[in-house]
């Protein structure tokens, strides 16, 4: 694929992500699910962070995960 060929620009990392096929009913259902989209985007984000950390010779540092089971309590 010319779009991701490093010979065109070796300084710019590139990736071709094929996550699902719009003409496959099972894939379409996955794409509709927020959890699937969250997991897929999180995996891509983490891969990018790892790539640049490795390039810099450092350990990857990730943003904290979003909170779960958030509660509001009234003090009294």
N, C-alpha and C positions, 0 to 999 in steps of 0.2 A: 504494500500500500504506500503510495507516494506521500500521503498525508503524514505518516509516522516514520518515514525513512530518515534516519539520522544523518545521511549524506547531504541532505538539503540544508540542515542547520544543526550541527552537532552540539551546540550550546543549549538547545531547547529540548527538554525531554518531552516525549509524546507517548500516548497510549490510545489504542482503539478499544473502546469498551463495548462489548456486545452483551447486553444485560438480558434481553428477551426479544422475542419476535412478535410483532403486532398481529401476525396472521395465525398464531398458535393460540388456541382458546385457553390452554392452561397458563401460558405466559401472560396473556392479557389479564387473567384473574390475579396473578401475582402482582402485576403492575398496578392494579387497583388498590392493593393492600398497603396502608400506611406503614405497617411494621416491615414489610418487605423493602419498601423504598427507603425507610430509615436504615435498615441493616445494610443495604447495598451502598448507600451514600456514605455510611460510616466506614465501611470496608475500603472504599476508594479514598476517603480522607486519610485514613490511617496508613494506607500504602504510600500516599504522597508524602506524609510526614516522615515515614521511615526512609523513603528515597532521599529526601533532602538531608536528613540527619546522617545517613551513611555517607553521602557526598561531602558533608562538612566534617565527618569524622567524630560526630557526637552521638549521644544517646537520644532517641526520639522522645519528645515531650508532647503528650497529648492533652487536649482540653478535657476538663472533667466531664463525666457523663451527666446527662440531665437528671434532675431529681425524680424519684418515683415515690408514690404513696404520700404525696404532700397533704398535710392536714393543717387546719386552722383551729386553734383552741382559744376559747375565751377565758382569760384569767379571772379569778374571782375571789 
